[in-house]
Amino acid sequence: MWAYLSPRNNVLATDGLKYAVSFDDDRPQTVNITKATGSDDGTMNRRWARTTSDNVNLTGTEHRIGRASRHVLRFWMVDPTVVLQKLVVDTGGLRPSYMGPPESMRLR
C-alpha cells in the first residue's frame, strides 16, 4: 500500500512524523515518515528537496491478505501534521507513474 502524503515538518519533540495503516482487523503498522524518507547521512536534505518540488512524500507498507473479498483499509494520523493526499493499494502490476494511478471505482 502506498501513501501519498504532503511534505510536512514534525511539530512535536519526537523522533519523527508518523501515521499508521491496517487492513481489516490486523494490527496497525506504524510508519515513521522521517525515518522512511531520510538519507544515508541521517538528514532529509536531498529527499526533502525532491518531496517539496514534487509536493508529495511517498511511503509504502506491505500487507498479507489471505482471501479475495471486500476489505477495510484504515489509516490513522498519529502526529498532527500528517496530510494524506491519496492511498494506492498495489495488488500487483502497478506501473510507475509521476503521481500514481487514477482513482478507481468504489464498491459500496
C-alpha positions in Angstrom: 0.0 0.0 0.0 1.4 3.4 -1.0 0.6 6.5 1.0 1.0 9.8 -0.9 1.5 12.5 1.8 2.1 16.2 1.7 5.6 17.1 2.7 5.4 18.4 6.3 7.7 19.1 9.2 7.2 17.4 12.6 5.9 19.9 15.1 6.4 17.7 18.2 9.6 16.8 20.0 9.5 13.2 18.9 11.8 11.0 16.7 9.7 11.7 13.5 6.4 12.2 11.9 4.1 9.1 12.0 1.0 7.5 10.6 -0.5 4.0 10.9 -2.3 1.8 8.5 -4.1 -1.6 8.6 -6.4 -3.9 6.7 -9.5 -5.4 8.3 -8.7 -6.4 11.9 -4.9 -6.6 11.5 -2.7 -4.8 13.9 -1.8 -1.3 12.6 1.6 -0.8 11.1 3.1 2.5 12.2 5.3 4.3 9.7 7.8 6.9 10.7 7.9 9.2 7.6 11.0 11.0 8.8 13.0 7.7 9.1 11.5 6.1 6.0 12.4 9.1 3.8 15.7 10.1 5.4 19.0 9.7 3.6 22.1 7.6 4.5 23.8 10.5 6.2 20.9 10.9 8.7 19.5 14.1 7.1 16.5 14.6 4.9 18.1 17.4 2.8 18.2 15.6 -0.7 15.0 13.7 -0.2 13.3 16.8 1.3 14.2 18.8 -1.8 12.6 16.2 -4.0 9.4 15.8 -2.0 8.9 19.5 -1.8 9.4 20.0 -5.5 7.0 17.2 -6.3 4.7 18.2 -3.4 4.4 14.6 -2.3 6.1 12.3 0.2 5.7 8.6 -0.9 5.9 5.8 1.7 4.9 2.2 1.5 3.8 -0.7 3.6 3.4 -4.4 2.9 0.3 -6.4 3.9 -0.7 -10.0 3.5 -4.4 -10.5 2.8 -5.5 -14.2 2.8 -8.6 -14.2 0.7 -10.3 -12.3 -2.1 -13.3 -10.4 -0.8 -14.2 -6.9 0.4 -11.7 -5.5 2.9 -11.5 -2.4 5.1 -8.4 -0.2 4.9 -7.8 2.0 8.0 -5.5 5.0 8.1 -4.6 6.8 11.3 -2.9 10.2 11.6 -0.5 9.5 14.6 1.1 13.0 14.5 -0.9 16.2 13.9 0.8 17.5 10.8 0.3 14.3 8.6 -1.6 15.4 5.5 -2.9 12.5 3.3 -3.3 13.1 -0.4 -4.2 9.6 -1.5 -3.7 5.9 -0.9 -2.9 3.3 -3.6 -3.3 -0.4 -3.0 -0.9 -2.3 -5.2 -2.2 -5.8 -5.8 0.4 -6.4 -8.4 1.3 -4.9 -11.8 1.3 -1.3 -10.7 3.2 0.7 -13.4 5.5 3.6 -12.4 3.9 7.0 -12.9 4.6 10.5 -11.7 1.6 10.8 -9.3 0.3 7.3 -9.2 -2.7 5.7 -11.0 -6.1 7.5 -11.4 -8.8 6.8 -8.8 -10.6 3.5 -9.2 -14.3 2.7 -8.8 -15.5 2.3 -5.3 -17.6 -0.7 -4.1 -20.4 0.2 -1.7 
